[in-house]
């Protein structure tokens, strides 16, 4: 009888440790795909790949990233300087958000004209995170740093454009975000 009880306790503990390992993300990579194409941003991006959640960071493998320069609003050629991936979170009830944590920026050094697109392959980012963070209240954001090249000096400013995943990207399958 003692052996059956010990075996039952062992199975219970193994089940709890497996559930904990899955909750901190020590499982399989999950796919993602998001885009800012069709938005008002002068530079837009499409991103697809996989991510894997670890206790202290999220490993992001971008299998394909496409950068596109829109001709509306027309600002001429653009210098596409950097790309980084991060985690965004809401900071107010009015929909404002901020990048809470981001991986290292990737220098791009591209000069692109309107209606031109450029594909990048096999990019890797590591987004740091606290081990106890509630990922269900975060989502991916891709930040592209860009400068217009053909505007007069007084109108030429460093700019940032963004592409976001769905806000429910980290919810378990079948779950729905509650209205808060």
C-alpha positions in Angstrom: 0.0 0.0 0.0 2.9 2.4 0.8 4.4 1.7 -2.6 1.1 2.6 -4.3 0.8 5.8 -2.3 4.4 6.7 -3.1 3.8 6.0 -6.8 0.7 8.1 -6.7 2.6 11.0 -5.1 5.4 10.6 -7.7 2.9 10.8 -10.6 1.3 13.8 -9.1 4.7 15.6 -8.7 5.7 14.7 -12.3 2.4 16.0 -13.6 2.9 19.3 -11.7 6.4 19.7 -13.0 5.3 19.0 -16.6 2.5 21.6 -16.3 5.0 24.1 -14.8 7.5 23.5 -17.7 4.7 24.1 -20.2 3.6 27.3 -18.5 7.1 28.8 -18.7 7.2 27.8 -22.3 9.6 24.8 -22.4 7.6 23.3 -25.2 7.6 23.5 -29.0 7.9 26.6 -31.2 4.7 28.3 -32.2 4.2 30.1 -35.5 3.3 33.8 -36.0 2.5 36.0 -38.9 1.7 39.7 -38.8 1.8 42.8 -41.0 1.4 46.5 -41.2 0.8 46.5 -44.9 -2.1 48.7 -45.9 -1.6 51.0 -42.9 -0.8 54.7 -43.0 2.9 54.1 -42.2 5.2 55.2 -45.0 7.4 52.1 -44.3 5.5 48.9 -43.7 6.6 45.4 -42.7 5.4 41.8 -42.9 6.8 39.2 -40.6 6.5 35.4 -40.3 8.3 32.9 -38.3 8.2 31.0 -34.9 8.7 31.8 -31.3 9.7 29.8 -28.3 9.0 31.0 -24.7 11.8 30.4 -22.2 11.8 31.4 -18.5 13.9 34.6 -19.0 13.4 35.4 -22.7 11.4 34.7 -25.8 13.4 33.3 -28.7 12.0 34.7 -32.0 13.0 33.2 -35.4 11.8 35.3 -38.3 11.9 33.1 -41.3 10.9 36.0 -43.6 10.5 39.7 -43.1 9.5 42.0 -46.0 10.0 45.7 -45.7 7.9 47.9 -48.1 8.1 51.6 -48.8 4.7 53.1 -49.5 4.2 56.1 -51.9 1.5 57.5 -49.7 2.3 59.9 -48.1 5.1 60.5 -50.6 8.4 61.3 -48.8 10.8 60.0 -51.5 13.6 57.5 -50.7 14.0 56.2 -47.2 16.9 55.0 -45.2 15.8 51.9 -43.3 18.3 51.7 -40.5 17.2 49.2 -37.8 14.7 46.5 -37.0 14.0 45.2 -33.5 11.4 42.9 -32.0 9.8 43.5 -28.6 6.9 43.0 -26.3 4.2 45.6 -26.1 1.7 46.3 -23.3 -1.2 48.6 -22.8 -0.5 51.5 -20.5 -4.0 53.1 -20.4 -7.7 52.4 -21.1 -7.5 54.7 -24.1 -5.5 52.1 -26.1 -2.0 53.7 -25.5 0.8 51.1 -25.4 4.5 51.0 -24.9 7.4 48.6 -25.7 8.2 47.0 -22.3 11.1 44.9 -23.4 12.9 44.5 -26.7 15.7 42.4 -28.2 18.9 43.8 -29.7 18.4 46.0 -32.8 19.5 44.6 -36.1 21.3 47.2 -38.3 19.8 47.1 -41.9 21.4 50.0 -43.8 18.9 49.9 -46.6 18.1 52.7 -49.0 14.7 52.1 -50.6 12.4 54.0 -53.0 8.6 54.3 -52.9 6.9 51.0 -54.0 10.1 49.0 -53.4 10.2 46.0 -51.2 13.0 44.1 -49.7 12.9 40.6 -48.2 15.1 39.5 -45.3 15.4 35.8 -44.2 16.4 33.9 -41.1 16.6 36.7 -38.5 16.9 35.9 -34.8 15.9 38.0 -31.8 15.9 37.2 -28.1 13.4 39.3 -26.2 14.2 39.5 -22.4 11.4 39.1 -20.0 10.8 38.6 -16.3 10.1 34.9 -15.4 6.8 35.8 -13.7 5.4 38.2 -16.4 1.8 37.6 -17.6 2.3 37.2 -21.4 -1.4 37.1 -22.0 -1.4 40.9 -21.5 1.5 41.4 -24.0 2.0 41.0 -27.8 4.8 41.3 -30.3 5.8 44.5 -31.9 8.3 45.0 -34.7 9.9 48.5 -34.7 11.6 49.8 -37.8 13.7 52.9 -37.5 13.7 55.0 -40.7 14.8 58.4 -42.0 13.5 60.2 -45.1 16.3 61.1 -47.5 14.6 63.4 -50.0 12.9 65.9 -47.8 14.2 69.4 -46.9 16.4 69.4 -43.8 13.8 71.1 -41.7 11.2 68.4 -42.4 13.6 65.5 -42.2 13.1 63.7 -38.9 14.1 60.3 -37.6 11.0 58.1 -37.5 9.8 54.9 -36.2 7.1 52.6 -37.7 5.5 49.6 -36.1 3.9 46.3 -37.0 2.0 44.4 -34.3 0.9 40.8 -33.7 -2.7 40.2 -32.5 -3.0 41.1 -28.8 -4.1 37.6 -28.0 -1.0 35.9 -29.5 0.1 34.4 -26.1 -3.4 33.2 -25.0 -3.8 29.4 -24.9 -5.6 28.0 -27.9 -9.4 28.2 -27.6 -9.2 31.1 -25.1 -10.8 34.5 -25.7 -9.5 37.8 -24.3 -12.0 39.1 -21.7 -13.3 42.7 -22.1 -11.7 44.7 -19.3 
